[in-house]
Amino acid sequence: MGISLMQKLRLLRQLNSTVDTVEEGIKMKNSTKIIGAVIALLTSLLGIPSVQAAVTSFLGTHPVVSAVIAAVTAILALLHNPVATPGASSASSDQGASTAKLGVLALISLLLVWPCSACSATTVAQDIVNWTPTIVSAATTIDATVAALDPANAGLILLAGTTFTAVANLVEAQAKTYLANPNATTLQQLQAQATAFQGNVTTALLQAARITNAASQQKVTVAINAAVTGISAILALITTIKGSTITPASVTTPKLAALAPLIDRGQAVQMVATHYGISYDAAALEIDRNTALLMRAGF
């Protein structure tokens, strides 16, 4: 998905504003102004889905570069955060708060992107099991919604005739098996079941756009998005396990890049925030980290 005309116009305005602010900062010898303006421009760029996807993919395959960028951004943002004074304007205070927030988020990003060598296989396996009720619940909702559709629309979603709940239950059972007995065989079986379910729900998400009844389309799309969020978290965790054999050559399911316009990011972030008991901003970074891991694996 490219950059729209409206986005280009907004970026042009942001670029002009950045140039003016940098020039003013140079004259005033105010490094905070300069850094703040550049950060604002970069933030605007990363707000565009196509740019964000490209950057996320690159950083996912270059963890050291990602960590260095996150660390440098955090240090600069925190060191150059203007200290509020009693006579300071609200705009100045807002700029300081935004810069400080970016610094904190960058530090969180550093922790999320850097590989977790301390995380045990048991911890990851338990995390996978903890996500399975999400996909089973979403699958149950999908099946119930599809059952109420007319045969033509139902056929768009249940292409293979197999219920989503049945496949989700297989993922849950295999996740528990792997947790109880983590070895190469149970890992491969978990990979196979998780990838199969991911293929089912991502294909269904593409097909849901063709459902003619607007209310039914909305309901089933919300449920599919929930399933996509859950299985994406599971697969991202699987890719971090030593011995995982998921590679670009082995992935034949619809690509995340093609699904991006159909995925409800707000819903996904809120689900992750609720699941882990973390802030919305931290959950957004977790989503970006998972996306990077999945794109690196070929999804």
N, C-alpha and C positions, 0 to 999 in steps of 0.2 A: 504494500500500500504506500503510495507516494505522498508528497506534501501538498496539501490543498492550497488554493489561491489565498484563502483567508489566513492560513498559517504562514504563508510566505509574507503577506502584508504585516502580520503581527511581528514576525522575525525582523523585517526591515525596520519597523518602528523601534524594536528593542535594540537593534544594531546601532541605529542613529543615536538612541539614548545612551548606549554604552560608550560610543565614541565621545559624545559630549561630556559624559561623566568622567571618563578617563582623562580627557584634556583638562578638565577642571581640577581633577585630583593631582595631575602633574604640576599644574600651576601652584596649587596650594601645598604641594609636597605631602599629600594625604594618601598614604598607601591603602588605608581602609576603604576609601571611596573607590579606588582603582580595583581592588580585589573584589569588593562588593558588586561592582558593575559587571565584571567578568563572570563572577559566579551567577549573577542574575541571568546573563545571556546564556550560559551553559545550561542553567535550569530550564530556560524556555526551550532550548533545543531538545533536551531530554524529555520534555513534555509531549513531543511528537512521537506517536507509537512506532512509526517506521524507523526513526532515529534511535529510539530507545531499544528496539529489538536488535538493531545492528550493533549498538554499543554493548548491550547485554551479552550478545553472542560472542563478541570479541573478548570481553573481559572474562567470560566463562571459560574460554580456552587459554587465557593468559592470566592465571591467578596471581602471579607475582606482580605483574604490571598493575592489576586491579588493586592489590593490597597497597602498593606504593602510592597510586593515585589517591586512594581513600585516606591513607595516612597523611599525605601532604595537604590534601584538602581540609582534613580535620584540623591539622596544626595551624594552617593559615587562617581558617575560619575562627578558631578559638583565640589565637594570639591577636588577631586584628579586630576582635569584637569591641566596638566602642563602649566605654564605661558610661552608664547613664549619669548625668549630673542633674541637680535640682532644676536648672534652667533649660535643660535640653528639650528640644521639640519632640512631639509625639512621633513625627516621621523618623527622626534620628533614632528614637528608642525602638521603633518598629524595625528599622534596618539592623540595629544591633541584635534584636531578638531573632530575626531571620538568619543572620550570620551565625549566631550561636547555635541555633537549631540545626543548621546545615553541618556545623562542626560535629555536633553530637551524632547526627544521622550518618555522617561519614565514618565516624569511629565504629558505629554499629555495623555499617557496611563492611568495614575492615574485618570485624569479628565473624561476620556471616560468610564472607567470601573466602577467607583464609581456611585451608583444609583443617578439619578438627582431628588431629592425631590422637587426642585424648578420648575421643568418643569410641566406646567399645562396640563390638558387633552386637552384643546383647542389647545395648541401649538403642541402637538403630533398629534392631528387630522389634523391640517393644514399641518404638515410635511408629513403625509400620503397622503393627497390630492395632495401635490406638487410632489410626486413621480408618480402619476397615468399617467400623459402624457408620461412618459418614457415607461411604460409597454404597453400603447395603441399604441405608435409609433413602439415599437419592435414587438408587436403582428401583426400590419398591414404589417410590412416587412416580418414576418414569413409567413403569409397567401399568400402574393404576390409571394414569392419565391416558396412555396409549390405548388401554382397553376400552375407554369411553369414546374413542375416535371412530369415525366410519372406516370401513376396511381399506379404502384407498389411502387415506392419510396414515392409518396405523401401519400400513405396509411400507411407508417411507422410513419409519423409525425401526421397526422390527424386520430388518432386511433378511436376516438369517432365520427368523422364526423362533430364536432362542430368547427367553426373557432375560432382562438385564439383572434381575435379582439372582437368577441361577448362576450367572457368571460372577457376580459380586460375591456370592457365598463361596464360590470356589477360591477366589482371591483371599477371602477372610480365613478359610480353612487352611490354605497353604501358608499364609502368613503365620498362623499359630504353629503350624508344623515346623516352619523354619525357626521360629523363636525357641521351640522346645528342642530342636536338633539342628543347629546351624552348620551346614556343610555344603559342599559344592553341588550335590544332587538336589537338595531341598531349595537351594538358592536358584538353580536353573529352573526348577518347577515354579517357583514363585515369580520369577521373571516372565515366564511364559504366560501364566495366568493373568498377571498384571498388565502385560502388553496386550493380551487379547481383549481385556476389558477396556483398556484405553482406546484400542482401535474401534470397539463397538460404540463407545460414547462420543468419540470425536467424529466418527462418521454420522452418528445420529444428530450431532450438533449442526453439521452441514446440511443434513436433510430436513431438519426442523423448520428451516426458513421456507420450505415449500408447503407447510401445513396451511390449509385455507382458512380455518377458523382461528381468528386472532386471539381469542381468550385461551383456547387450547394450546396454541403455539406458544404463548407467553408462559403458561404453566409448565409445559414440558421443557421449554428452553431453560427456565430457572432450575429445574431438577437436573437437567443434563449438565448445566454449568457447575452445579454442586458436585456432581459425580466427576467431572473433569478436574475440578480443584482437588478433590480427595485422591484420585488416582495419580495426578501429577505429583502430589506430595510424596506418595508412596514410591513412584518410579524414581523421583529425584533422590530419595533415600537409598534405594537399591543401587543407583549408579555410584554411590559413595562406598559401597561394600567391596572389599578386596575380593576379587574373583568374579565380579559381575562381568558378563560378556555382552552387554548391550552396546552395540556399535552402530554407526550410521548405516553400515551395510546390512545390518540385521533388522532395521526398523522400516516397516512398510506401511505404517499407519499415516493418516493425514498429518501434515506438518503444522507445527504451532504457528508458523508465520501466516499460513492460510487461515488459521482459526482465529487469529488475533482480533479481527473486527467483530467476531461473534461472541467472544468471551467477555463476560461481565466482570471487569477487573475489580470494581467496587465490591461486588458480592464475594469474589474470591478473597480479597484482602480481609474483609470482615470475618469470613469463615476461619481464616488462618489466625487472626487476632483472637477470636473466641476460643479456638482449639488450644492455642498455646498460652492464652492469658497474657498477651502482650499488647502494646499500643498499636494503633492503626499504622503509624509510620514504620514501626519495626516489622509489622506484618507485610507491608508493601515491599520492604527490602528482602524479606524472606521469599516472597513471590518472585522477585527479580532473580534472586539467587537460584531458586528452583528452575526457573525458566532457562537460565544460563546452563545449568547442569543438563537439562533435558535437550536443549539445542546442541550442546556439545556431543551428547550421546546419539544424536540423529533424529530426534523427534521434531 
